[in-house]
Amino acid sequence: MTERATLALLASGALALASCHHGHSGTNDSVCLEQTSGKTSDGDAVTICTKIFRDAPLVRLPADDTSSSTMTINGAIDLDIAQGADNSHWKITAARLVDRNLKIYALMNANGTPVDETSAPMASNHLPSNRVHFLAYEAKGTASGDRFTLTGLRPIVMLTGQAIDARFTGSWEGTMSLYTGDRTWSIGTDAKVRVEMPSIVPHEPISEVAAIITPPLADGTRFKAIGGVSNADVKVKLSTGECVPSLRSLGQANPLFEAKDTLLTLWRFPVMHTPASRDYHVVLDYPRGLYENPTTLAMAPDHNFHMFDYISPATKAMDLRFTIHGNPVQQIVIHLKPVTGGGDPC
């Protein structure tokens, strides 16, 4: 069975289900809504999050200690990476620690130079690598302004791929550009849509550093959320109470006029163009037939799926703007934002 056929089967059986990922709050000292003690595939002892909180902070790290002579700051690691002599050698050109309040520290060695791949805390943590997309770290050292002299680093929390990608499930609302014919879409005129993403299915894991040319990470599991457009063929009530028409009723202006189905998938795509941590997109697979090239996908470069977004109390529902990967001129633009409520026929 093809991947799309599998998605179609799963989505058709689940689209009518209400979202079921709004769990109960954990205890006051819980890092995640559901968690266990365990080890990474590298043997490091961590708290493993199998389900995150629905309200920020989505992952609740232990308290920092900034009063001791050796400070402890728990947060995310953000890396700039360049290729070395070959595909097995990668250089850290800049490293940053991002704390739960989104303060960014440049990581420094004791001698005042920036840390790199040869620095002991980086090397002992197998960095550079895409582990930074699912691990939170405890950093020890001293801070001065926006610099942090690093004396120790270890992972303390690991998010499973399922815990991360379950964020894509549920209800989304937004817009799609109206179709103007000959595979071009309107600039500035769109139709309102509601999308249901009821489930996730396994996808290939994240690579060690660069996609394809480096091996997959054992802990870098990844899933695709699958679903479709609720108002593709019928009117649907939005979370605001507004009744929106079906896309089919728009005739040839239907944003999905060329598509053979209305299935959508959402998934994470780290290191899309470069191995840097910030080159990280949320992507969307278009419905079959919308574009002649079946591998065409949409990307949202601005999103809140970075590791530092999970630990920040400021993280909120965010509108994701998807444009075609490549030349977006007069191509479909899709806006989607997670919502609660709505979805009834009208």
Secondary structure, DSSP 8 states (H G I E B T S, - for coil): --HHHHHHHHHHHHTTS----------TT-SSSEEEEEE-TTS-EEEEEEE--SSSSSS-----B-SSSSEEEEEEEEEEEEE-SSTT-EEEEEEEEEETT--EEEEE-TTSSB--TTSHHHHHTT-SSGGGGTEEEEEEEEEETTEEEEEEEEEEEEE-HHHHHGGG-EEEEEEEEEEEETTEEEEEEEEEEEEEEEEEEEE---BSSSTTTS-B-TT--EEEEEEEETTSSS-EE-TTS-EE--SGGGGGG-TTTT-S--EEEEEEEESSSSSSTT-EEEEEE--TTSSSSTT-EEEESS-S-SHHHHH-TT-----EEEEESS--TT---EEEEEE-S---B-
